[in-house]
Amino acid sequence: MFDRQKLEKIKQRRAEWERKASQSPERRDHFVTTSGIPIERLYTQEDIQGLDYLRDVGFPGEYPFVRGIHYTGHRGRLWTMRMFAGFGTAEETNERFKYLLEHGETGLSVAFDMPTLMGYDTDAPEAKGEFGKCGVAISSLADMEVLLDGIPLDKVTTSMTINSPAAVIWAMYIVAAEKRGIPMKKLGGTIQNDILKEYFAQNEYLFPPEPSVRLIVDTFEFGTKHLPLWNTISISGYHIREAGATAAQELAFTLADGLTYVQAGIERGLNIDDFTPRLSFFFNCHNDFFEEVAKFRAARRIWAREIKQRYNPQNERSLWLRFHTQTAGCSLTAQQPETNIVRVTLQALAAVLGGTQSLHTNSMDEAWALPGEKASIIALRTQQIIAHESGVTNSVDPLGGSFMIEALTNEMEEAAYDYFERIDSLGGVIPALEQGFFQREIAEAAYRYQRDIESGERIIVGLNDYVIDEPLTIPLLKMDEEGERRHLERLNRVRRERSSREVAQRLEELRRAAQGTENLMPYILEAVRANATLGEICEVFREVFGIYKPAEVL
């Protein structure tokens, strides 16, 4: 990429410059990224001298897609502004959705409460005291209909952050739209549906890995045939990072999970070009600005290369790594919460410069409570200001070609492949998680990060430096205390008014199908149409598949 004679001159001049620069004081003995990658004092052509531009970088919209999957990037189309929202009752969350849409949000993103995430109805003993605290409660089709009331489902895409019960919640969404006359083929959105990371990061799993992956592939197959606009999985590094992983670990573990899902689809007999274009990813964006940009660029190159080399797809879209980004919840401080606006702005800017297709910006109050209206609007306005006032969307991949960015992109890629080799040596992702590999790696990274904060090596403004002793002054969200009562009244009404005989029949059909090898989505849909509840459907799976109990690994 560079002339050898010129590189030699640069090398000589750099050595002379380094000698002079070393006489000047620096704030630290060494500088590293959050992943521990050393940061050089200065980057030049020397640091990327082995780079072949056409092979390793290329142009936006062209393999290996380092510079983006679309020719014109955000210059052609802005990312979807998708604010994560959900709390209390379906009615309250529906109001928040409409409020955000009125203020310029372009896509919905649903947060569910813990009973829903764990496949329980709100009145189950296991759900006591957890109603609506971390998201909206959805126990039945009736709740889903209220949640989506007045939302133009054929025009607005919806992302739903749910994993083990994802197929059931998706079926409720489909049937709710169906009852309004909106066919499956017009529905666009995403179900997270990524169970592998649950076993070593977020721990919201129900069944063992093998039947859980079977359910995921069922959604791939069903979506390919009936919902061409739907992303049937959002392979999520976000929760891996929130659990304490480094950027390099997030990159490697997320892509390893993704390749595992692709292989499962191939083993089912699916065509690579039929289902892979509808896979999506979900990344975290933390504070280390340049490392985060490099992570996104490396992710596109690795994914394109691995899919091409392993499966030789004929559709170029099968090589695309399309991703949603959320700013780092774990980086927010309860102290001086207004400073979180600045953190979120920098993280959002890194995501945009990294080429995200969709973005959620966290609210300043999330270290205290679910987002309030004012905080949510500030978070949304942050995206809008970046989009329309900053100028960063006027060129495609404006950081491409930076010596530092290209060098860091290479470093992130090398770190990911080192992890791929270690995972393969353990037999793949599922054997590695069962042996506790991912859990140990993340725990050690989290420990190092916390140790650096406590020692003062890593400064967190307002937390371990620049501390101010002041009372909380921002307003916090308060939920309707009568919400749970109304939710339970609706749930009981559903049970009274439905046909118990039909529900029993549909659940028995689902049980028999689960014991076999058929695709389960048609049976789940029939159970939902009969008004079987989330808990009843998941109980069938618990009985057939069993409940996953991890071995002690730490």
C-alpha angles and dihedrals in degrees: 000000000000133000111260095223092050090048090054091051090049090050092053094046091046092054089052091047092048090053090054094041092051088065090063119082120251129201094240141019090240140004125215138171121248087267091056095253109150115245114218122226089238136005124215139160086285091072093058100030092126092055117116105203099208094041101039106026112013126161131310112276092022134094128308085028095210089141094047141295095255126065095229101029115192089344086072100035133002121233120265109267100220116174116200108234139164137122141150115340130011088246094057093047092047088056091051091050092053091046092053093045090052089054096052107277109149102196138027126238119190125212115197128205122250098262090053092047089052095046099252132131114240093252095053114117089238090058098054113135095006102090113139097337100125099018145337121316115237114179101150146013088265090062091050091051091053092046092055099037111139094003113128096233093182090057106033122061117223128207118200120198101212132119126175094033093034095118091054096047089046089052090052090052091049094048093045088055091043091056088056091052096256111135123221093248091065096052118104128186146083139271114203091219092160107140102166095072089050091069093059106021120024101016097214095134130133110179134033118279099258099056089038091057088046089059090050093052088048088060091048091053096043094044092050090056102038113015108045093169096051126098102220095198139023104202100215130215090159096086092041088059093043088055089061106273123146122244090259092051092047090052096047099041094046094051091044089054090048093052089049091056092048091052090049089054092050091050089053087058098254119149112247091228093050099059111013095072088062095054114105136185135223120207137184120232114209134181103277094094104194095038090054093051089048091049092058093047092048091048092058093048095047094047094048092048096046096047091046095048097042102041109013096218120200095211112075090210088070087071095053120110103205114185146184119211132207123190115246113280090186090061094060119105129214087210114084092353093192088072087068088073088066094046091050092048093055092045092048091049090053090051091051093047087047090058105251119181095207135018141196119191117204120234123245093242099055095104085065108032146333110305118283122217097259094047091047092053092049088052091050092045088054089064093044093052091050089049099046109021110031100065092223092118094058095085131040113249095345092185093054112118094029106138090224096046094048092046092049091047088056091047092051091050092051091050091051093051091049088058092045089058092050092048092048091050088059092052101265137300100310096047089044093053091045088054091050096244097137093041093054094045092051094044092052092049091049090050093051092049093050092045090054090052094049093047092048092241087120116044118214108186112238093008107067100359138026086030121179123190102221137136122256109269105175121095117252129212117263119197128214107268090207092056097095092051092053091046092052092047089056092047092051091046090054090052093048097047101041125086106263090196093055092046091052091048094050093047091050090051089050091050093053091047091049090053088056133044104264123125104269100206096087090051093047090051092052091050090051092048087055088053097249107165129241091252094050094051094045090048089061089055092046090054095047101035101029129225119287116240113183122220118244105264108162 
